[in-house]
Amino acid sequence: MEGITRRRNLNRKNSDADNFTQNNGDSGSGKDRRNSEEAEDSGPIVPYAPDLTLLEELFLLGLKDNAGHLSFWNDSISFVLRGCLLIELILRNKLQFVKTQQNLNLPAPNRRIELINTEITGEFLLDETIGLMKRSEPLSLTNWIAYLNGETWNFSKLNYQLKQVRERIAKGLVEKGILRNDMKSYFLFEVSAYPMRDTQPKKDLVKKLSTLLTQTPEKCLLALNHESPNQTPYLRLRTLLLAICATCAEVLDNIFDDYWADQAINTGENLLDQMSIYPLPKQCTKWLGINQAVHMHYAPQLEMISTVLSILKSS
């Protein structure tokens, strides 16, 4: 992807690039190791360090290319961006449910989560959230999304709010060479705007979502496999999650015309309905190319992702 440069030269060998392939440690019984090997032989979710985070991809989809800003009337995207942040941490194997019986007996949105990998990612919003979680007692996914968005009357948690998220995402995309920073006049005020510098990353995202949301499931799966025959279930999962988050954030009408936007939104809402429950329906595992062995192998991550989506759906 042209125009994208790394902000930091990180050694990802044993860090978050191992994301979705860790199964809570290497030790275990011979049976556990055999199950792990079976999952790997069945097409596991492999290590992958994305050029763009889900937050950045969602921001690009909602960005008005020439104006260089998100819609002033969209009041959904801020909440969804916090959900994307937690999903990104889950995909990088940073979080897990606290493994006590009392906690696991609670409904998933109310279960406390804990940080299991404190290594930095090189993405400032992710790293700031990791820092907050390191200093905090375990909280639920529901609480974390609310606190990160500043939606709380608990004064001791007000400092958990992430400030100027949109501005910071835009500046990160400037550093990656995708946007540029301009000043524009609005009445008597000069404000920062971030028009496109490199349009290819957004075109690639729109193409993927167009394939996913405007075709039948069978044609979409064939198209995805044709475009990237070596893609793993993990990469398809990221595409599905981006489509669902774009639906929740109400940005699909920014990238499709009226006719295709209606179809894309209907498909996105259908995917949200299916992905927000756990265990995942068979249709979802079929989309992801996940068989039963792989599904069980990555159950903790998939359950947390479904929980975040259920919170976004109910908001």
C-alpha positions in Angstrom: 0.0 0.0 0.0 1.8 3.1 -1.2 2.2 6.1 1.0 2.1 4.3 4.2 5.1 4.5 6.5 5.6 3.3 10.0 5.8 5.8 12.9 8.1 3.5 14.9 10.4 0.7 14.0 9.2 -1.9 16.4 10.4 -5.4 16.9 7.1 -7.3 16.4 8.6 -10.7 16.5 7.2 -11.5 20.0 4.8 -8.6 20.4 1.3 -7.8 19.0 2.2 -9.4 15.6 1.6 -12.7 17.4 -1.9 -11.4 18.1 -4.5 -14.0 17.3 -2.2 -17.0 17.4 -1.4 -17.1 21.1 -3.5 -19.6 23.1 -2.8 -18.2 26.5 0.7 -19.7 26.8 2.7 -22.4 25.2 2.6 -24.9 28.1 -0.2 -27.4 28.5 -1.1 -31.0 28.2 -0.4 -33.2 25.2 -4.1 -33.0 24.3 -4.0 -29.2 24.3 -1.0 -29.2 22.0 -2.7 -31.7 19.7 -5.8 -29.5 19.6 -3.6 -26.5 18.8 -1.9 -28.4 16.0 -5.2 -29.5 14.6 -6.4 -25.9 14.6 -3.3 -24.8 12.8 -3.6 -27.5 10.2 -7.2 -26.4 9.7 -6.3 -22.8 8.6 -5.7 -20.9 11.7 -5.8 -17.1 12.2 -2.2 -16.3 11.6 0.1 -13.4 12.8 -0.7 -10.2 11.0 0.4 -6.6 11.7 -2.0 -4.4 9.7 -0.8 -1.2 8.1 -4.0 0.6 9.3 -5.9 0.0 12.5 -9.7 -0.5 12.5 -10.0 3.0 13.9 -8.0 4.5 11.0 -9.9 2.5 8.4 -13.3 3.6 9.8 -12.1 7.2 9.9 -11.1 7.0 6.3 -14.5 5.6 5.3 -16.3 8.5 7.1 -13.9 11.2 5.8 -15.2 13.7 3.2 -12.3 13.6 0.8 -12.2 17.2 -0.3 -13.5 18.8 2.9 -11.0 16.8 5.0 -13.3 16.2 8.0 -16.0 13.8 9.2 -19.6 14.8 9.0 -20.6 17.3 11.7 -24.0 15.6 12.0 -22.7 12.1 12.7 -23.0 11.5 16.4 -22.5 7.7 16.2 -18.9 7.5 15.1 -17.3 8.6 18.3 -18.8 5.7 20.3 -18.0 3.2 17.5 -14.4 4.3 17.4 -14.0 3.4 21.0 -15.5 0.0 20.2 -13.0 -0.4 17.3 -10.2 0.4 19.7 -11.1 -2.5 22.0 -11.6 -4.8 19.1 -8.2 -3.9 17.8 -6.7 -4.7 21.2 -8.5 -8.1 21.3 -7.2 -8.9 17.8 -3.7 -8.2 19.0 -4.2 -10.6 21.9 -4.0 -7.9 24.6 -7.2 -8.7 26.5 -9.1 -11.6 28.0 -12.0 -12.1 30.4 -10.9 -12.4 34.0 -10.9 -16.2 34.6 -12.8 -16.6 37.8 -16.0 -18.6 37.9 -17.9 -15.7 39.4 -16.9 -13.4 36.6 -17.5 -16.0 33.8 -21.0 -16.6 35.2 -22.0 -13.0 34.5 -23.5 -11.9 31.1 -20.6 -11.2 28.7 -21.1 -7.4 28.6 -20.8 -7.3 32.4 -17.7 -9.5 32.7 -14.5 -7.9 33.8 -11.6 -8.0 31.4 -7.9 -7.8 32.1 -4.8 -6.8 30.2 -2.6 -9.9 29.4 0.0 -8.2 27.2 1.4 -4.8 28.0 3.9 -4.5 25.2 3.4 -1.3 23.2 2.0 -1.4 19.7 3.4 1.8 18.2 -0.2 3.2 17.7 -0.6 6.0 20.2 -4.4 5.6 20.9 -3.9 1.8 21.5 -0.9 2.5 23.7 -2.7 5.2 25.7 -5.5 2.7 26.4 -3.1 0.0 27.4 -1.6 2.5 29.9 -5.0 3.3 31.3 -5.8 -0.4 31.7 -2.4 -1.1 33.4 -3.3 1.5 36.1 -7.0 0.4 36.5 -8.7 -2.4 38.2 -10.4 -4.9 35.9 -13.6 -3.4 34.3 -16.2 -4.7 31.9 -16.2 -4.0 28.2 -19.4 -2.0 28.7 -17.6 0.2 31.2 -14.5 0.6 29.1 -16.4 1.8 26.0 -18.4 4.3 28.2 -15.4 5.6 30.1 -13.2 6.0 27.0 -16.0 8.0 25.4 -16.5 10.1 28.6 -20.0 8.8 29.2 -20.0 8.5 33.0 -21.0 10.3 36.2 -18.2 8.5 38.1 -15.8 11.4 38.7 -12.9 9.1 39.5 -13.2 7.7 35.9 -13.4 11.0 34.0 -9.7 10.9 33.3 -10.2 7.7 31.3 -11.8 9.7 28.5 -9.7 9.7 25.3 -9.5 13.3 24.2 -9.4 14.6 20.6 -9.6 11.1 19.1 -10.6 12.2 15.6 -7.9 14.8 15.5 -5.3 12.3 16.6 -6.4 9.6 14.2 -6.1 12.2 11.4 -2.6 13.2 12.5 -1.6 9.6 12.5 -2.8 9.2 9.0 -0.8 12.3 8.0 2.3 10.7 9.4 1.5 7.5 7.4 1.3 9.7 4.2 -2.4 9.1 3.5 -3.7 12.5 4.5 -2.3 16.0 4.5 -2.9 18.8 7.0 -4.5 22.0 5.7 -6.1 25.0 7.3 -9.6 26.0 6.1 -11.7 29.0 6.9 -15.2 28.5 8.4 -16.8 32.0 8.8 -14.3 33.8 11.0 -12.4 30.8 12.2 -9.4 28.9 10.9 -9.7 25.1 11.5 -7.5 22.1 10.6 -8.7 19.9 7.7 -7.2 16.7 6.5 -7.9 16.1 2.8 -6.6 13.0 1.0 -3.0 12.8 -0.1 -2.9 9.2 -1.1 -6.3 8.0 -2.2 -5.4 4.3 -2.9 -5.8 3.0 0.7 -9.4 4.3 0.8 -10.1 2.9 -2.6 -8.9 -0.5 -1.5 -11.2 -0.3 1.6 -14.2 0.7 -0.5 -13.5 -2.1 -2.9 -13.4 -4.7 -0.1 -16.6 -3.4 1.4 -18.3 -3.2 -1.9 -17.4 -6.8 -2.5 -18.7 -7.8 0.9 -21.8 -5.8 1.2 -23.3 -5.6 -2.3 -23.0 -9.1 -3.5 -24.5 -12.5 -2.5 -22.5 -14.4 0.2 -21.4 -17.0 -2.3 -20.1 -14.4 -4.9 -18.4 -12.4 -2.1 -16.5 -15.4 -0.7 -15.3 -16.3 -4.2 -14.2 -12.7 -4.8 -12.3 -12.4 -1.5 -10.5 -15.7 -2.2 -9.7 -14.6 -5.7 -8.3 -11.3 -4.6 -6.2 -12.8 -1.8 -6.0 -16.6 -2.1 -3.6 -16.7 0.9 -5.9 -14.7 3.2 -6.6 -16.4 6.5 -9.8 -16.3 8.5 -8.2 -13.5 10.6 -8.0 -11.2 7.5 -11.6 -12.0 6.5 -12.6 -11.3 10.1 -11.1 -7.8 9.9 -13.0 -7.1 6.7 -16.3 -8.3 8.3 -15.6 -6.2 11.5 -14.9 -3.1 9.4 -18.1 -3.6 7.5 -20.1 -4.0 10.7 -18.5 -1.0 12.4 -19.0 1.1 9.3 -22.7 0.2 9.5 -22.9 1.1 13.2 -21.1 4.4 12.6 -23.4 5.3 9.7 -20.7 6.0 7.2 -21.7 3.7 4.4 -23.8 6.4 2.7 -20.5 8.3 2.4 -18.9 5.7 0.1 -21.9 4.3 -1.8 -24.6 6.0 -3.9 -28.2 5.8 -2.6 -29.2 2.5 -4.3 -26.1 0.6 -3.2 -26.0 2.3 0.2 -29.4 0.8 1.1 -28.3 -2.7 0.1 -25.0 -2.3 1.9 -26.6 -1.1 5.1 -29.1 -4.0 5.1 -26.3 -6.5 4.6 -24.2 -4.8 7.3 -27.1 -4.9 9.8 -27.7 -8.6 9.0 -24.0 -9.3 9.7 -24.2 -7.3 12.9 -27.2 -9.3 14.1 -25.2 -12.6 13.5 -21.8 -11.5 14.8 -23.2 -9.9 18.0 -24.2 -13.3 19.4 -22.0 -16.1 20.6 -21.4 -18.9 19.7 -21.2 -17.5 16.2 -23.9 -18.9 13.8 -22.8 -21.3 11.2 -23.2 -18.7 8.4 -20.6 -16.5 10.1 -18.1 -19.3 10.5 -18.6 -20.2 6.9 -17.9 -16.6 5.9 -14.7 -16.6 7.9 -13.6 -20.0 6.6 -13.5 -21.2 10.2 -14.1 -24.9 11.0 -15.2 -26.2 14.4 -11.6 -26.8 15.6 -10.4 -23.3 14.7 -13.6 -21.8 16.2 -13.0 -23.5 19.6 -9.3 -22.6 19.5 -10.1 -18.9 19.2 -13.3 -18.9 21.3 -12.1 -16.4 23.9 -11.2 -13.7 21.3 -14.3 -14.3 19.2 -16.5 -14.1 22.3 -15.1 -10.8 23.4 -15.4 -9.4 19.8 -19.1 -10.5 19.7 -19.6 -8.8 23.1 -18.2 -5.5 21.8 -20.5 -5.7 18.8 -23.5 -6.4 21.0 -22.7 -3.3 23.0 -22.4 -1.2 19.8 -25.7 -2.7 18.6 -27.6 -1.8 21.8 -26.2 1.8 22.0 
